[in-house]
Amino acid sequence: MKHLVLLASLIFVCFNSKAQTDPVKPFVNNIQIGYAHGYMEYEYDYYGLDVARSWNADPQFSTGLGIGLHNYAWGFPGNYRGNIILPIYLDFRYYPLTEKFAPYALLKGGYAIAIFEDIGVFAQAGVGFKYNYSSRNSLFLNITYGIQNFQSSSYYFNSGGSDFKFIEALGLALGWSFR
């Protein structure tokens, strides 16, 4: 029994000393503001705020959970309608380099909840650049391509009944990451 307690104590001390000397925390917070312009048959524009909490499996990969607050306007030119949408999503990022200025790729996917319409699945894929201005803070800029599923019975999208539409947009976002 003494040996087991001694071994457990040794393991505990080793892990604690490693944690105290490791300057990089495994969790990252991302806050970003962005704008996206829709195109194709149904235009939609939005601006919004996104917050994500991610875990770095290693310095090159992170995965996390995010939530946003987006203000959408959609419809046909000259006949727009708006809504507040709350997307809840998984956030995946790949950083091929760990330099001060580094490119990255991102993928987001989830479900959006709206106040006035039935909204559904959405996804975004993009690329960006990150500027690490300290060991725990960075600024980033990304460009994304996204799709959003809308289910609407309004005349803005169809001539009657309920219908699902996927609409597309190109977006630009500026953000801050901190540990």
Secondary structure, DSSP 8 states (H G I E B T S, - for coil): -HHHHHHHHHHHHHHHHHHHH----SEEEEEEEEEEEEESSSEEEEEEEEEEEEEEEETTEEEEEEEEEEEEEEEETTEEEEEEEEEEEEEEEE-S--SSEEEEEEEEEEEEEESSSEEEEEEEEEEEEEEE-SSSEEEEEEEEEEEEEEEE-STTT-SSS-EEEEEEEEEEEEEEEE-
